[in-house]
């Protein structure tokens, strides 16, 4: 069974680390922080590693492609975090909401893919503000996990509700704005992920949403994010995420999402877009 890490605001975690609140359903959470040191040295090492992996297929074109990718990855580390220069023409932000509760703060953003292409890894920049319009939080801190700065998958013509439950506001937030950048066009069918038995929970850790996720594809899903929402009277009253370290190909795993807000008397739902193609 894969490790499930229920998210909860209160600390920032680099990709690959486990929340102190996170626990596996049947085991303890594991993981460690990701440390990046020396952009120049990192670039050289990354270039050498990627070129070595190219092996017998390393043509001039392939080598150039790997070099561009390496430089792009190091640039993302060195440039101070997420920045979107131009809003996407293919993805529209159709709704935003911020939640504040004793568990912490969460930003909820609903997006719509208005194109005819499936889009992957769509950058999403959010700005959380207070009552006086002061900026309380932006998700541009270097080291944030990818799921807190991008949307894994957007099907053509479809809407998706994305959640950041690691908002560090410092005070009760009043609103959130969002800008989506250009994602990558996906080729071929996306892996099929199904969720079943979705229900609300009231555990010692707080309100939550639990169920089972099944990977019907032949591709193992790593760092699969389960997004949980609770709605009452059409309004979102609870939101959270859980991270599944791996769901094997044609396998399944239980999940538990710790919710910021409430699930009492609400309709709950969960989604899990594929992360590995």
N, C-alpha and C positions, 0 to 999 in steps of 0.2 A: 504494500500500500504506500502511496506517495505521502510525503510530508505535507501537512496542511498548515499554513501560517495565516491565521486570521489577523487582518490589519486593524489597527486602532490608533488614532492620532495621539500625539504626545512626544514622539521622537522622530527624527529623520533617519532613514536607513539606506545605505548604499545598496546597489544591486548585489544580491548574493548573501545579504545578511538576514537574520531572522529577528522578528519583533520579540521583545521581552514578553509580550502578551501571547505570542504565537505558540501553539502547541499542536502536535500531530494528533490525529484521532487514533490513539493507541501508542503514542511515542512522544518523546521530547523533541522540541524544535532544535535544529542544529544550524550552524552556518557561521560565517565570519565576515567582517567588513572587507570591502575591496579597497586596496590602497594603490594609488597611482602616483608615481614619483618620476620627475624628470621627463618633460615632454620630448626633448630632443633625443635623449637616450631611448625613451619608449618608442619613438618613431623608427629609429634604426633597428631595434630588436624586432619590432613588429614587421618591418619590411623584410628582414632576413627570414623570419619564421614563415611568413606568407609565401615568399618566393620559393623557399625550400619545399613547402607543401605542394606547390604547383607541379613539381616532379617533371615527368616526361612531357606534360602538356604545356610547359612553360615557353610559349612563343613570345615574340616581342609584344604582341597585342595583349596577351594574357598577363605578362609581367607589368605592363603599363597599367592595366586595369587594377591589379593587386596593389600597385604603388598608390594609385589614386584613392583606392578604398582605405589603405592604411593611413594616408595623410588626412583623409576625411575623418576617420575615427579619432586620431590624435588631436585634430583641430577641435572636435567636439569636446574633448576633455579640457583643452587649453583655453577655450574661448570664454570661459566663465559661466557655462551653463546654456540652457535652451534659449535660443533667440529666433524669432520668426520675422523675416524682413518683409514678407508680403503674404496677405491672407489668401487662402486657397479659393479658386473659382469653382472647385468641384465639391467642396464640403462647406455646408452652411451650419452655423450655430443657431438652433431653433429654440433653445431654452436653457436657462441657468437657474440654480438655486443653491443657497448655502444653508447648512444645518449647524445648529449650536446646541450642545447638550452637555451633561456632566462628563460624558465619555470623551468629549473633544469637539472638533469642528470638521466638517466635510464640505467639499464643493462638488456639485452635481451638474454636469453639462450634457445636454442632449444635442446630438449632431445628426445631420442628414447628408447622405451622399447623393448629390443631384446629378452625378455623371452616370454613364452606362458601363463603367469599369469597376471591378472590385479593387479597393484601395487598401494597402497595408501600411502599418507604422506611420500613421498620420500624426504629425507633431501638433500638440495642443498646449498653448500658453494660457494660463489663467492668472487673474489678478483679483485678490480678495480685498475688499475695502470695508472700512468701519462706517459708523453713522455719519461722521463728518466728511466722508469721502476720502479719508486718509488710507494709503496703501498699507495693508497689514501683512500680506503674504503674496509671493509670486513663486511659481514652481520652476524657477531658473537656477536653483542652487546646484553647483557642480556635485556629482555623485549620486543624485537622485536615481532611483531605479527607473528603467525605461517605461514601465507601466504608469508612472506618475507624470510623464512628459509626452506620451503619445497614445493613440488609440490603435490597438492591434489590427483590427480589420473592420472595414465598412463595406457592406454589400451594395451593389448598384441600386439606387432608388430607396434604400433602406435607412431607417433611423436607429441610433444607438445611444444609450445613456451611459456615460463614462463617470467614474467616481474617483475623487482624491480624498482619502480618509486620513491623510497625514498633514493636513493644513495646520501650520503653526501661526495662529493669528495673534495670540497674546491678549486679546480681548474679544468680546462678542462681535462677530462679523455681521455686517448688514447686507452685503451683496457680493456677487462675483461676476466678472466679465471674462470672456474667452475669445481667443483667436486661433483658428485652425490653419496649419500650413499645408503644403503640398505633400501628399503621401506617395508611395510607390504603387504603380499598377501591378496587380497580382496576375500571374499567368497560370492557367489551369484551375480546376476546381479546388476550393478550400477544404481542408480536412473537416469532417462532420463530427461535431461535438454535441451530445445530448445531455440534458439535465432532467432528473426525475426525482419524485418524492420530495419536492421543495416544500418546506414548512417552516413556521416560526418557532423559535426556541426562547426560553427564559432561563439561561444557565447562570451559574455563580458569577461568571465573567461579565454578564449583562445580557441585553436583548440580542438575538441573533437570527440567522436564517441558515438552515441546514438542508442537506439533500445528498444526491449522488450524481457524479458526472461520469459519462461514458464516452470514451474516445473510439468512434467507429471507424477511424481511418487506420492506415498502415504506418502512420508516422507518430512516433512518441511525442507527446507535448510536454515541453519543459517550461517551468515558471508560468503555468497556466493560471490566469487571473479569473476568479469567479466574482462577478459583481452582483451584489444583493440590494434590492430595493423594497421598501415597504410603503404602500400608498393607502391613504385614508381619505375618502371623499374626493378622489382625483388628485390629491396633493401628496407629494413625497414627504413622509414623516420620519423615515429612517433609511440609512444607506451605509454600505461598507463593502470591503473586499476580503477575499481570502486568496492566498497564493499556494498553488499546488506545485511542489518542486518537480514532479513528473507524473504524467498519466500515460502508462505504456500503450503502445499500439494495440488496438482491439481490447483494451483494458478499461477498468473503472476504478473510482476512488470516492470515498465519502468526503464531504466538505462541510465546514462550519464558518460562516461569516459573522464576525462581531459587528454589530450595527451601532452607528452613532445616531441617536434619536430613539424612536420607539417602533415596536412591531405590534403593540397591543391593539386588537380590533382592526388591524390593517390587512390588506391583501399583499402578499409577499411574492416576489419573483426573483429569479436569478438567471444570469446569462454568462457564457464563457466563450468568447471568441477565440479561435485557434491562434497560437503564438508561434508554432513551428510548422514549416511547410516542406 
